[in-house]
Amino acid sequence: MADEIDLANDLIDNEVSRALKKLREQAAINAEGAKFCIECDEPMPKARQSLGFKLCKPCAEENERRKSLFADD
Ligand SMILES: [Zn+2]
């Protein structure tokens, strides 16, 4: 019985540290921002990069427009 609990704890530990690692990696990417627009691959202006944006200005505007078009409320 104790072995099973140890095993379960190990599994949980692994899952938790894996999830934390993923979160940290994601946070690092978010903090840096994208060097190229993820939509059209245009180089991102430094100012937008440093703000953590992933889309260039035209794509961000297009994205917002689409979001409001398809928004339910
Ligand atoms: Zn773009």
N, CA, C, O and the ligand as a Tripos MOL2 file, in Angstrom:
@<TRIPOS>MOLECULE
protein
  293   291    74     0     0
PROTEIN
NO_CHARGES

@<TRIPOS>ATOM
      1 N           0.8380   -1.2160    0.0000 N.3       1 MET1
      2 CA          0.0000    0.0000    0.0000 C.3       1 MET1
      3 C           0.8660    1.2560    0.0000 C.2       1 MET1
      4 O           0.6520    2.1850   -0.7780 O.2       1 MET1
      5 N           1.8610    1.2530    0.9070 N.am      2 ALA2
      6 CA          2.7500    2.4130    0.9760 C.3       2 ALA2
      7 C           3.4630    2.6370   -0.3530 C.2       2 ALA2
      8 O           3.6670    3.7710   -0.7860 O.2       2 ALA2
      9 N           3.8380    1.5250   -0.9930 N.am      3 ASP3
     10 CA          4.5060    1.6390   -2.2790 C.3       3 ASP3
     11 C           3.6290    2.3450   -3.3030 C.2       3 ASP3
     12 O           4.0880    3.1780   -4.0840 O.2       3 ASP3
     13 N           2.3440    1.9810   -3.2710 N.am      4 GLU4
     14 CA          1.4260    2.5870   -4.2360 C.3       4 GLU4
     15 C           1.3030    4.0870   -4.0030 C.2       4 GLU4
     16 O           1.2220    4.8810   -4.9400 O.2       4 GLU4
     17 N           1.2910    4.4500   -2.7100 N.am      5 ILE5
     18 CA          1.1800    5.8830   -2.3970 C.3       5 ILE5
     19 C           2.4430    6.6180   -2.8620 C.2       5 ILE5
     20 O           2.3680    7.7080   -3.4280 O.2       5 ILE5
     21 N           3.6130    5.9910   -2.6090 N.am      6 ASP6
     22 CA          4.8560    6.5930   -3.0740 C.3       6 ASP6
     23 C           4.8410    6.7840   -4.5800 C.2       6 ASP6
     24 O           5.2270    7.8280   -5.1050 O.2       6 ASP6
     25 N           4.3820    5.7410   -5.2520 N.am      7 LEU7
     26 CA          4.3150    5.7760   -6.7130 C.3       7 LEU7
     27 C           3.4110    6.9140   -7.1810 C.2       7 LEU7
     28 O           3.7430    7.6570   -8.1050 O.2       7 LEU7
     29 N           2.2640    7.0280   -6.5210 N.am      8 ALA8
     30 CA          1.3160    8.0700   -6.8820 C.3       8 ALA8
     31 C           1.9300    9.4500   -6.6430 C.2       8 ALA8
     32 O           1.7820   10.3630   -7.4540 O.2       8 ALA8
     33 N           2.6240    9.5770   -5.5050 N.am      9 ASN9
     34 CA          3.2580   10.8600   -5.2110 C.3       9 ASN9
     35 C           4.3120   11.2190   -6.2540 C.2       9 ASN9
     36 O           4.4220   12.3690   -6.6780 O.2       9 ASN9
     37 N           5.0930   10.2020   -6.6610 N.am     10 ASP10
     38 CA          6.1000   10.4380   -7.6890 C.3      10 ASP10
     39 C           5.4550   10.9110   -8.9800 C.2      10 ASP10
     40 O           5.9320   11.8400   -9.6310 O.2      10 ASP10
     41 N           4.3610   10.2500   -9.3340 N.am     11 LEU11
     42 CA          3.6520   10.6190  -10.5650 C.3      11 LEU11
     43 C           3.1730   12.0590  -10.4940 C.2      11 LEU11
     44 O           3.3200   12.8290  -11.4430 O.2      11 LEU11
     45 N           2.5980   12.4080   -9.3490 N.am     12 ILE12
     46 CA          2.0870   13.7710   -9.1810 C.3      12 ILE12
     47 C           3.2450   14.7680   -9.2460 C.2      12 ILE12
     48 O           3.1420   15.8090   -9.8950 O.2      12 ILE12
     49 N           4.3540   14.4380   -8.5640 N.am     13 ASP13
     50 CA          5.5310   15.3130   -8.6030 C.3      13 ASP13
     51 C           5.9720   15.5590  -10.0350 C.2      13 ASP13
     52 O           6.2330   16.6930  -10.4360 O.2      13 ASP13
     53 N           6.0510   14.4710  -10.8000 N.am     14 ASN14
     54 CA          6.4740   14.5950  -12.1940 C.3      14 ASN14
     55 C           5.5390   15.4920  -12.9890 C.2      14 ASN14
     56 O           5.9730   16.3690  -13.7360 O.2      14 ASN14
     57 N           4.2510   15.2530  -12.8110 N.am     15 GLU15
     58 CA          3.2580   16.0420  -13.5370 C.3      15 GLU15
     59 C           3.3690   17.5160  -13.1860 C.2      15 GLU15
     60 O           3.3450   18.3830  -14.0590 O.2      15 GLU15
     61 N           3.4930   17.7820  -11.8850 N.am     16 VAL16
     62 CA          3.5400   19.1660  -11.4200 C.3      16 VAL16
     63 C           4.7890   19.8660  -11.9560 C.2      16 VAL16
     64 O           4.7080   20.9930  -12.4450 O.2      16 VAL16
     65 N           5.9470   19.1990  -11.8650 N.am     17 SER17
     66 CA          7.1620   19.8850  -12.3180 C.3      17 SER17
     67 C           7.1550   20.0620  -13.8270 C.2      17 SER17
     68 O           7.7060   21.0300  -14.3530 O.2      17 SER17
     69 N           6.5210   19.1100  -14.5250 N.am     18 ARG18
     70 CA          6.4310   19.2720  -15.9700 C.3      18 ARG18
     71 C           5.5390   20.4500  -16.3320 C.2      18 ARG18
     72 O           5.8560   21.2390  -17.2220 O.2      18 ARG18
     73 N           4.4190   20.5540  -15.6260 N.am     19 ALA19
     74 CA          3.4870   21.6500  -15.8880 C.3      19 ALA19
     75 C           4.1350   22.9960  -15.5620 C.2      19 ALA19
     76 O           3.9650   23.9710  -16.2940 O.2      19 ALA19
     77 N           4.8870   23.0370  -14.4440 N.am     20 LEU20
     78 CA          5.5580   24.2790  -14.0500 C.3      20 LEU20
     79 C           6.6010   24.6810  -15.0810 C.2      20 LEU20
     80 O           6.7360   25.8580  -15.4150 O.2      20 LEU20
     81 N           7.3390   23.6920  -15.5830 N.am     21 LYS21
     82 CA          8.3720   23.9670  -16.5730 C.3      21 LYS21
     83 C           7.7390   24.5680  -17.8200 C.2      21 LYS21
     84 O           8.2540   25.5310  -18.3880 O.2      21 LYS21
     85 N           6.6170   23.9900  -18.2370 N.am     22 LYS22
     86 CA          5.9270   24.4750  -19.4210 C.3      22 LYS22
     87 C           5.4530   25.9060  -19.2170 C.2      22 LYS22
     88 O           5.5670   26.7490  -20.1070 O.2      22 LYS22
     89 N           4.9140   26.1650  -18.0160 N.am     23 LEU23
     90 CA          4.4310   27.5120  -17.7100 C.3      23 LEU23
     91 C           5.5690   28.5170  -17.7670 C.2      23 LEU23
     92 O           5.4250   29.6140  -18.3060 O.2      23 LEU23
     93 N           6.7260   28.1160  -17.1890 N.am     24 ARG24
     94 CA          7.8830   29.0210  -17.1780 C.3      24 ARG24
     95 C           8.3740   29.2950  -18.5860 C.2      24 ARG24
     96 O           8.7080   30.4320  -18.9180 O.2      24 ARG24
     97 N           8.4200   28.2520  -19.4270 N.am     25 GLU25
     98 CA          8.8460   28.4300  -20.8180 C.3      25 GLU25
     99 C           7.9080   29.3720  -21.5410 C.2      25 GLU25
    100 O           8.3340   30.2580  -22.2810 O.2      25 GLU25
    101 N           6.6050   29.1600  -21.3110 N.am     26 GLN26
    102 CA          5.5930   29.9950  -21.9450 C.3      26 GLN26
    103 C           5.7440   31.4430  -21.4920 C.2      26 GLN26
    104 O           5.6320   32.3740  -22.2900 O.2      26 GLN26
    105 N           6.0010   31.6160  -20.1920 N.am     27 ALA27
    106 CA          6.1570   32.9640  -19.6440 C.3      27 ALA27
    107 C           7.3610   33.6540  -20.2630 C.2      27 ALA27
    108 O           7.3200   34.8550  -20.5310 O.2      27 ALA27
    109 N           8.4360   32.9040  -20.4920 N.am     28 ALA28
    110 CA          9.6440   33.4760  -21.0900 C.3      28 ALA28
    111 C           9.3440   33.9700  -22.4960 C.2      28 ALA28
    112 O           9.7770   35.0540  -22.8870 O.2      28 ALA28
    113 N           8.5980   33.1680  -23.2550 N.am     29 ILE29
    114 CA          8.2310   33.5670  -24.6170 C.3      29 ILE29
    115 C           7.3530   34.8040  -24.5610 C.2      29 ILE29
    116 O           7.5600   35.7540  -25.3170 O.2      29 ILE29
    117 N           6.3680   34.7940  -23.6630 N.am     30 ASN30
    118 CA          5.4590   35.9280  -23.5460 C.3      30 ASN30
    119 C           6.1960   37.2010  -23.1610 C.2      30 ASN30
    120 O           5.8940   38.2840  -23.6630 O.2      30 ASN30
    121 N           7.1670   37.0600  -22.2650 N.am     31 ALA31
    122 CA          7.8970   38.2280  -21.7970 C.3      31 ALA31
    123 C           8.7230   38.8390  -22.9270 C.2      31 ALA31
    124 O           8.8620   40.0580  -23.0220 O.2      31 ALA31
    125 N           9.2670   37.9730  -23.7770 N.am     32 GLU32
    126 CA         10.1220   38.4570  -24.8570 C.3      32 GLU32
    127 C           9.3140   39.0820  -25.9840 C.2      32 GLU32
    128 O           9.7290   40.0770  -26.5780 O.2      32 GLU32
    129 N           8.1740   38.5000  -26.2700 N.am     33 GLY33
    130 CA          7.4320   38.9190  -27.4410 C.3      33 GLY33
    131 C           7.9870   38.2440  -28.6680 C.2      33 GLY33
    132 O           9.0770   37.6730  -28.6330 O.2      33 GLY33
    133 N           7.2470   38.3080  -29.7460 N.am     34 ALA34
    134 CA          7.6720   37.6360  -30.9680 C.3      34 ALA34
    135 C           8.5060   38.5780  -31.8250 C.2      34 ALA34
    136 O           8.2110   39.7680  -31.9300 O.2      34 ALA34
    137 N           9.5600   38.0240  -32.4400 N.am     35 LYS35
    138 CA         10.4050   38.8410  -33.3290 C.3      35 LYS35
    139 C           9.7340   39.0260  -34.6750 C.2      35 LYS35
    140 O           9.9650   40.0060  -35.3830 O.2      35 LYS35
    141 N           8.8920   38.0500  -35.0090 N.am     36 PHE36
    142 CA          8.1330   38.1280  -36.2550 C.3      36 PHE36
    143 C           6.6660   37.9130  -35.9440 C.2      36 PHE36
    144 O           6.3140   37.1470  -35.0460 O.2      36 PHE36
    145 N           5.8260   38.5830  -36.6820 N.am     37 CYS37
    146 CA          4.3880   38.4260  -36.5080 C.3      37 CYS37
    147 C           4.0230   36.9640  -36.7110 C.2      37 CYS37
    148 O           4.4310   36.3470  -37.6950 O.2      37 CYS37
    149 N           3.2490   36.4080  -35.7730 N.am     38 ILE38
    150 CA          2.8870   34.9960  -35.8970 C.3      38 ILE38
    151 C           1.8410   34.7940  -36.9920 C.2      38 ILE38
    152 O           1.5540   33.6610  -37.3760 O.2      38 ILE38
    153 N           1.2790   35.8770  -37.4900 N.am     39 GLU39
    154 CA          0.2350   35.7810  -38.5020 C.3      39 GLU39
    155 C           0.8240   35.9130  -39.9140 C.2      39 GLU39
    156 O           0.5530   35.0770  -40.7760 O.2      39 GLU39
    157 N           1.6160   36.9450  -40.1520 N.am     40 CYS40
    158 CA          2.0700   37.2210  -41.5200 C.3      40 CYS40
    159 C           3.5930   37.1610  -41.6540 C.2      40 CYS40
    160 O           4.1210   37.3750  -42.7450 O.2      40 CYS40
    161 N           4.3030   36.8740  -40.5630 N.am     41 ASP41
    162 CA          5.7640   36.7290  -40.5850 C.3      41 ASP41
    163 C           6.5180   38.0160  -40.8860 C.2      41 ASP41
    164 O           7.7150   37.9800  -41.1710 O.2      41 ASP41
    165 N           5.8410   39.1330  -40.8270 N.am     42 GLU42
    166 CA          6.5300   40.4120  -40.9530 C.3      42 GLU42
    167 C           7.3830   40.6360  -39.7100 C.2      42 GLU42
    168 O           6.9830   40.2720  -38.6050 O.2      42 GLU42
    169 N           8.5740   41.2420  -39.8940 N.am     43 PRO43
    170 CA          9.3770   41.5540  -38.7060 C.3      43 PRO43
    171 C           8.6230   42.5020  -37.7780 C.2      43 PRO43
    172 O           7.9790   43.4510  -38.2260 O.2      43 PRO43
    173 N           8.7130   42.2270  -36.4830 N.am     44 MET44
    174 CA          7.9890   43.0430  -35.5250 C.3      44 MET44
    175 C           8.8330   44.2440  -35.1310 C.2      44 MET44
    176 O          10.0340   44.1030  -34.8980 O.2      44 MET44
    177 N           8.2210   45.4340  -35.0510 N.am     45 PRO45
    178 CA          8.9510   46.5880  -34.5320 C.3      45 PRO45
    179 C           9.4020   46.3160  -33.1010 C.2      45 PRO45
    180 O           8.6900   45.6880  -32.3180 O.2      45 PRO45
    181 N          10.6090   46.8050  -32.7730 N.am     46 LYS46
    182 CA         11.1720   46.5760  -31.4270 C.3      46 LYS46
    183 C          10.2000   46.9660  -30.3210 C.2      46 LYS46
    184 O          10.0940   46.2910  -29.2970 O.2      46 LYS46
    185 N           9.4930   48.0690  -30.5500 N.am     47 ALA47
    186 CA          8.5710   48.5680  -29.5200 C.3      47 ALA47
    187 C           7.4910   47.5400  -29.2220 C.2      47 ALA47
    188 O           7.1560   47.3000  -28.0620 O.2      47 ALA47
    189 N           6.9450   46.9320  -30.2750 N.am     48 ARG48
    190 CA          5.8960   45.9300  -30.0640 C.3      48 ARG48
    191 C           6.4790   44.6690  -29.4480 C.2      48 ARG48
    192 O           5.8450   44.0380  -28.6030 O.2      48 ARG48
    193 N           7.7020   44.2950  -29.8710 N.am     49 GLN49
    194 CA          8.3790   43.1330  -29.2830 C.3      49 GLN49
    195 C           8.5130   43.2920  -27.7830 C.2      49 GLN49
    196 O           8.2020   42.3840  -27.0120 O.2      49 GLN49
    197 N           8.9840   44.4690  -27.3830 N.am     50 SER50
    198 CA          9.2720   44.6760  -25.9640 C.3      50 SER50
    199 C           7.9900   44.7150  -25.1400 C.2      50 SER50
    200 O           8.0200   44.5100  -23.9270 O.2      50 SER50
    201 N           6.8700   44.9780  -25.8000 N.am     51 LEU51
    202 CA          5.5950   44.9630  -25.0910 C.3      51 LEU51
    203 C           4.9960   43.5650  -25.0590 C.2      51 LEU51
    204 O           3.9520   43.3370  -24.4480 O.2      51 LEU51
    205 N           5.6700   42.6300  -25.7270 N.am     52 GLY52
    206 CA          5.2200   41.2390  -25.6730 C.3      52 GLY52
    207 C           4.1670   40.8900  -26.7030 C.2      52 GLY52
    208 O           3.5020   39.8610  -26.5870 O.2      52 GLY52
    209 N           4.0060   41.7390  -27.7140 N.am     53 PHE53
    210 CA          3.0110   41.4420  -28.7440 C.3      53 PHE53
    211 C           3.4690   40.3220  -29.6530 C.2      53 PHE53
    212 O           4.6640   40.1430  -29.8860 O.2      53 PHE53
    213 N           2.5060   39.5690  -30.1660 N.am     54 LYS54
    214 CA          2.8030   38.4640  -31.0830 C.3      54 LYS54
    215 C           2.3710   38.8100  -32.5010 C.2      54 LYS54
    216 O           2.7330   38.1160  -33.4510 O.2      54 LYS54
    217 N           1.6070   39.8690  -32.6420 N.am     55 LEU55
    218 CA          1.0760   40.2540  -33.9490 C.3      55 LEU55
    219 C           1.5470   41.6560  -34.3040 C.2      55 LEU55
    220 O           1.6740   42.5160  -33.4320 O.2      55 LEU55
    221 N           1.8050   41.8830  -35.5920 N.am     56 CYS56
    222 CA          2.1060   43.2340  -36.0300 C.3      56 CYS56
    223 C           0.8130   44.0590  -35.9550 C.2      56 CYS56
    224 O          -0.2650   43.5120  -35.7200 O.2      56 CYS56
    225 N           0.9300   45.3670  -36.1530 N.am     57 LYS57
    226 CA         -0.2260   46.2320  -35.9450 C.3      57 LYS57
    227 C          -1.3950   45.8760  -36.8700 C.2      57 LYS57
    228 O          -2.5110   45.6910  -36.3850 O.2      57 LYS57
    229 N          -1.1710   45.7720  -38.1970 N.am     58 PRO58
    230 CA         -2.3020   45.4110  -39.0740 C.3      58 PRO58
    231 C          -2.9630   44.0950  -38.6760 C.2      58 PRO58
    232 O          -4.1890   43.9890  -38.6840 O.2      58 PRO58
    233 N          -2.1560   43.0920  -38.3270 N.am     59 CYS59
    234 CA         -2.7230   41.7930  -37.9550 C.3      59 CYS59
    235 C          -3.4660   41.8780  -36.6300 C.2      59 CYS59
    236 O          -4.5080   41.2450  -36.4590 O.2      59 CYS59
    237 N          -2.9440   42.6480  -35.7010 N.am     60 ALA60
    238 CA         -3.6070   42.8120  -34.4100 C.3      60 ALA60
    239 C          -4.9670   43.4650  -34.6030 C.2      60 ALA60
    240 O          -5.9520   43.0790  -33.9720 O.2      60 ALA60
    241 N          -5.0090   44.4680  -35.4920 N.am     61 GLU61
    242 CA         -6.2810   45.1480  -35.7570 C.3      61 GLU61
    243 C          -7.2600   44.2020  -36.4370 C.2      61 GLU61
    244 O          -8.4410   44.1570  -36.0910 O.2      61 GLU61
    245 N          -6.7550   43.4480  -37.4090 N.am     62 GLU62
    246 CA         -7.5860   42.4570  -38.1110 C.3      62 GLU62
    247 C          -8.1100   41.4270  -37.1250 C.2      62 GLU62
    248 O          -9.2760   41.0350  -37.1720 O.2      62 GLU62
    249 N          -7.2240   40.9950  -36.2260 N.am     63 ASN63
    250 CA         -7.5790   40.0060  -35.2160 C.3      63 ASN63
    251 C          -8.6990   40.5170  -34.3080 C.2      63 ASN63
    252 O          -9.6530   39.8000  -34.0050 O.2      63 ASN63
    253 N          -8.5580   41.7730  -33.8860 N.am     64 GLU64
    254 CA         -9.5840   42.3810  -33.0340 C.3      64 GLU64
    255 C         -10.9120   42.4710  -33.7680 C.2      64 GLU64
    256 O         -11.9740   42.2050  -33.2050 O.2      64 GLU64
    257 N         -10.8270   42.8520  -35.0350 N.am     65 ARG65
    258 CA        -12.0330   43.0130  -35.8460 C.3      65 ARG65
    259 C         -12.7610   41.6720  -35.9620 C.2      65 ARG65
    260 O         -13.9770   41.5920  -35.7870 O.2      65 ARG65
    261 N         -11.9880   40.6190  -36.2620 N.am     66 ARG66
    262 CA        -12.5840   39.2910  -36.4010 C.3      66 ARG66
    263 C         -13.2020   38.8230  -35.0940 C.2      66 ARG66
    264 O         -14.2850   38.2400  -35.0640 O.2      66 ARG66
    265 N         -12.4690   39.1010  -34.0000 N.am     67 LYS67
    266 CA        -12.9720   38.6860  -32.6940 C.3      67 LYS67
    267 C         -14.3270   39.3210  -32.4010 C.2      67 LYS67
    268 O         -15.2380   38.6690  -31.8900 O.2      67 LYS67
    269 N         -14.4440   40.6180  -32.7390 N.am     68 SER68
    270 CA        -15.7070   41.3010  -32.4310 C.3      68 SER68
    271 C         -16.8000   40.8380  -33.3910 C.2      68 SER68
    272 O         -17.9770   40.8510  -33.0320 O.2      68 SER68
    273 N         -16.4320   40.4290  -34.6040 N.am     69 LEU69
    274 CA        -17.4210   39.9200  -35.5510 C.3      69 LEU69
    275 C         -18.0300   38.6170  -35.0580 C.2      69 LEU69
    276 O         -19.2350   38.3860  -35.1620 O.2      69 LEU69
    277 N         -17.1430   37.7590  -34.5100 N.am     70 PHE70
    278 CA        -17.6030   36.4340  -34.1220 C.3      70 PHE70
    279 C         -17.9490   36.3230  -32.6440 C.2      70 PHE70
    280 O         -18.3070   35.2480  -32.1620 O.2      70 PHE70
    281 N         -17.8430   37.4160  -31.9420 N.am     71 ALA71
    282 CA        -18.1790   37.3810  -30.5210 C.3      71 ALA71
    283 C         -19.6680   37.0900  -30.3510 C.2      71 ALA71
    284 O         -20.4970   37.5720  -31.1230 O.2      71 ALA71
    285 N         -19.9880   36.3130  -29.3520 N.am     72 ASP72
    286 CA        -21.3900   35.9040  -29.1550 C.3      72 ASP72
    287 C         -22.2190   37.0040  -28.5280 C.2      72 ASP72
    288 O         -23.3980   37.1650  -28.8420 O.2      72 ASP72
    289 N         -21.5860   37.7710  -27.6260 N.am     73 ASP73
    290 CA        -22.3960   38.7560  -26.8940 C.3      73 ASP73
    291 C         -22.5540   40.0600  -27.6510 C.2      73 ASP73
    292 O         -23.2080   40.9820  -27.1620 O.2      73 ASP73
    293 ZN          1.2420   40.5420  -39.1860 Zn       74 ZN74
@<TRIPOS>BOND
     1     1     2 1
     2     2     3 1
     3     3     4 2
     4     3     5 am
     5     5     6 1
     6     6     7 1
     7     7     8 2
     8     7     9 am
     9     9    10 1
    10    10    11 1
    11    11    12 2
    12    11    13 am
    13    13    14 1
    14    14    15 1
    15    15    16 2
    16    15    17 am
    17    17    18 1
    18    18    19 1
    19    19    20 2
    20    19    21 am
    21    21    22 1
    22    22    23 1
    23    23    24 2
    24    23    25 am
    25    25    26 1
    26    26    27 1
    27    27    28 2
    28    27    29 am
    29    29    30 1
    30    30    31 1
    31    31    32 2
    32    31    33 am
    33    33    34 1
    34    34    35 1
    35    35    36 2
    36    35    37 am
    37    37    38 1
    38    38    39 1
    39    39    40 2
    40    39    41 am
    41    41    42 1
    42    42    43 1
    43    43    44 2
    44    43    45 am
    45    45    46 1
    46    46    47 1
    47    47    48 2
    48    47    49 am
    49    49    50 1
    50    50    51 1
    51    51    52 2
    52    51    53 am
    53    53    54 1
    54    54    55 1
    55    55    56 2
    56    55    57 am
    57    57    58 1
    58    58    59 1
    59    59    60 2
    60    59    61 am
    61    61    62 1
    62    62    63 1
    63    63    64 2
    64    63    65 am
    65    65    66 1
    66    66    67 1
    67    67    68 2
    68    67    69 am
    69    69    70 1
    70    70    71 1
    71    71    72 2
    72    71    73 am
    73    73    74 1
    74    74    75 1
    75    75    76 2
    76    75    77 am
    77    77    78 1
    78    78    79 1
    79    79    80 2
    80    79    81 am
    81    81    82 1
    82    82    83 1
    83    83    84 2
    84    83    85 am
    85    85    86 1
    86    86    87 1
    87    87    88 2
    88    87    89 am
    89    89    90 1
    90    90    91 1
    91    91    92 2
    92    91    93 am
    93    93    94 1
    94    94    95 1
    95    95    96 2
    96    95    97 am
    97    97    98 1
    98    98    99 1
    99    99   100 2
   100    99   101 am
   101   101   102 1
   102   102   103 1
   103   103   104 2
   104   103   105 am
   105   105   106 1
   106   106   107 1
   107   107   108 2
   108   107   109 am
   109   109   110 1
   110   110   111 1
   111   111   112 2
   112   111   113 am
   113   113   114 1
   114   114   115 1
   115   115   116 2
   116   115   117 am
   117   117   118 1
   118   118   119 1
   119   119   120 2
   120   119   121 am
   121   121   122 1
   122   122   123 1
   123   123   124 2
   124   123   125 am
   125   125   126 1
   126   126   127 1
   127   127   128 2
   128   127   129 am
   129   129   130 1
   130   130   131 1
   131   131   132 2
   132   131   133 am
   133   133   134 1
   134   134   135 1
   135   135   136 2
   136   135   137 am
   137   137   138 1
   138   138   139 1
   139   139   140 2
   140   139   141 am
   141   141   142 1
   142   142   143 1
   143   143   144 2
   144   143   145 am
   145   145   146 1
   146   146   147 1
   147   147   148 2
   148   147   149 am
   149   149   150 1
   150   150   151 1
   151   151   152 2
   152   151   153 am
   153   153   154 1
   154   154   155 1
   155   155   156 2
   156   155   157 am
   157   157   158 1
   158   158   159 1
   159   159   160 2
   160   159   161 am
   161   161   162 1
   162   162   163 1
   163   163   164 2
   164   163   165 am
   165   165   166 1
   166   166   167 1
   167   167   168 2
   168   167   169 am
   169   169   170 1
   170   170   171 1
   171   171   172 2
   172   171   173 am
   173   173   174 1
   174   174   175 1
   175   175   176 2
   176   175   177 am
   177   177   178 1
   178   178   179 1
   179   179   180 2
   180   179   181 am
   181   181   182 1
   182   182   183 1
   183   183   184 2
   184   183   185 am
   185   185   186 1
   186   186   187 1
   187   187   188 2
   188   187   189 am
   189   189   190 1
   190   190   191 1
   191   191   192 2
   192   191   193 am
   193   193   194 1
   194   194   195 1
   195   195   196 2
   196   195   197 am
   197   197   198 1
   198   198   199 1
   199   199   200 2
   200   199   201 am
   201   201   202 1
   202   202   203 1
   203   203   204 2
   204   203   205 am
   205   205   206 1
   206   206   207 1
   207   207   208 2
   208   207   209 am
   209   209   210 1
   210   210   211 1
   211   211   212 2
   212   211   213 am
   213   213   214 1
   214   214   215 1
   215   215   216 2
   216   215   217 am
   217   217   218 1
   218   218   219 1
   219   219   220 2
   220   219   221 am
   221   221   222 1
   222   222   223 1
   223   223   224 2
   224   223   225 am
   225   225   226 1
   226   226   227 1
   227   227   228 2
   228   227   229 am
   229   229   230 1
   230   230   231 1
   231   231   232 2
   232   231   233 am
   233   233   234 1
   234   234   235 1
   235   235   236 2
   236   235   237 am
   237   237   238 1
   238   238   239 1
   239   239   240 2
   240   239   241 am
   241   241   242 1
   242   242   243 1
   243   243   244 2
   244   243   245 am
   245   245   246 1
   246   246   247 1
   247   247   248 2
   248   247   249 am
   249   249   250 1
   250   250   251 1
   251   251   252 2
   252   251   253 am
   253   253   254 1
   254   254   255 1
   255   255   256 2
   256   255   257 am
   257   257   258 1
   258   258   259 1
   259   259   260 2
   260   259   261 am
   261   261   262 1
   262   262   263 1
   263   263   264 2
   264   263   265 am
   265   265   266 1
   266   266   267 1
   267   267   268 2
   268   267   269 am
   269   269   270 1
   270   270   271 1
   271   271   272 2
   272   271   273 am
   273   273   274 1
   274   274   275 1
   275   275   276 2
   276   275   277 am
   277   277   278 1
   278   278   279 1
   279   279   280 2
   280   279   281 am
   281   281   282 1
   282   282   283 1
   283   283   284 2
   284   283   285 am
   285   285   286 1
   286   286   287 1
   287   287   288 2
   288   287   289 am
   289   289   290 1
   290   290   291 1
   291   291   292 2
@<TRIPOS>SUBSTRUCTURE
     1 MET1         2 RESIDUE 1 A MET
     2 ALA2         6 RESIDUE 1 A ALA
     3 ASP3        10 RESIDUE 1 A ASP
     4 GLU4        14 RESIDUE 1 A GLU
     5 ILE5        18 RESIDUE 1 A ILE
     6 ASP6        22 RESIDUE 1 A ASP
     7 LEU7        26 RESIDUE 1 A LEU
     8 ALA8        30 RESIDUE 1 A ALA
     9 ASN9        34 RESIDUE 1 A ASN
    10 ASP10       38 RESIDUE 1 A ASP
    11 LEU11       42 RESIDUE 1 A LEU
    12 ILE12       46 RESIDUE 1 A ILE
    13 ASP13       50 RESIDUE 1 A ASP
    14 ASN14       54 RESIDUE 1 A ASN
    15 GLU15       58 RESIDUE 1 A GLU
    16 VAL16       62 RESIDUE 1 A VAL
    17 SER17       66 RESIDUE 1 A SER
    18 ARG18       70 RESIDUE 1 A ARG
    19 ALA19       74 RESIDUE 1 A ALA
    20 LEU20       78 RESIDUE 1 A LEU
    21 LYS21       82 RESIDUE 1 A LYS
    22 LYS22       86 RESIDUE 1 A LYS
    23 LEU23       90 RESIDUE 1 A LEU
    24 ARG24       94 RESIDUE 1 A ARG
    25 GLU25       98 RESIDUE 1 A GLU
    26 GLN26      102 RESIDUE 1 A GLN
    27 ALA27      106 RESIDUE 1 A ALA
    28 ALA28      110 RESIDUE 1 A ALA
    29 ILE29      114 RESIDUE 1 A ILE
    30 ASN30      118 RESIDUE 1 A ASN
    31 ALA31      122 RESIDUE 1 A ALA
    32 GLU32      126 RESIDUE 1 A GLU
    33 GLY33      130 RESIDUE 1 A GLY
    34 ALA34      134 RESIDUE 1 A ALA
    35 LYS35      138 RESIDUE 1 A LYS
    36 PHE36      142 RESIDUE 1 A PHE
    37 CYS37      146 RESIDUE 1 A CYS
    38 ILE38      150 RESIDUE 1 A ILE
    39 GLU39      154 RESIDUE 1 A GLU
    40 CYS40      158 RESIDUE 1 A CYS
    41 ASP41      162 RESIDUE 1 A ASP
    42 GLU42      166 RESIDUE 1 A GLU
    43 PRO43      170 RESIDUE 1 A PRO
    44 MET44      174 RESIDUE 1 A MET
    45 PRO45      178 RESIDUE 1 A PRO
    46 LYS46      182 RESIDUE 1 A LYS
    47 ALA47      186 RESIDUE 1 A ALA
    48 ARG48      190 RESIDUE 1 A ARG
    49 GLN49      194 RESIDUE 1 A GLN
    50 SER50      198 RESIDUE 1 A SER
    51 LEU51      202 RESIDUE 1 A LEU
    52 GLY52      206 RESIDUE 1 A GLY
    53 PHE53      210 RESIDUE 1 A PHE
    54 LYS54      214 RESIDUE 1 A LYS
    55 LEU55      218 RESIDUE 1 A LEU
    56 CYS56      222 RESIDUE 1 A CYS
    57 LYS57      226 RESIDUE 1 A LYS
    58 PRO58      230 RESIDUE 1 A PRO
    59 CYS59      234 RESIDUE 1 A CYS
    60 ALA60      238 RESIDUE 1 A ALA
    61 GLU61      242 RESIDUE 1 A GLU
    62 GLU62      246 RESIDUE 1 A GLU
    63 ASN63      250 RESIDUE 1 A ASN
    64 GLU64      254 RESIDUE 1 A GLU
    65 ARG65      258 RESIDUE 1 A ARG
    66 ARG66      262 RESIDUE 1 A ARG
    67 LYS67      266 RESIDUE 1 A LYS
    68 SER68      270 RESIDUE 1 A SER
    69 LEU69      274 RESIDUE 1 A LEU
    70 PHE70      278 RESIDUE 1 A PHE
    71 ALA71      282 RESIDUE 1 A ALA
    72 ASP72      286 RESIDUE 1 A ASP
    73 ASP73      290 RESIDUE 1 A ASP
    74 ZN74       293 GROUP 0 **** ****
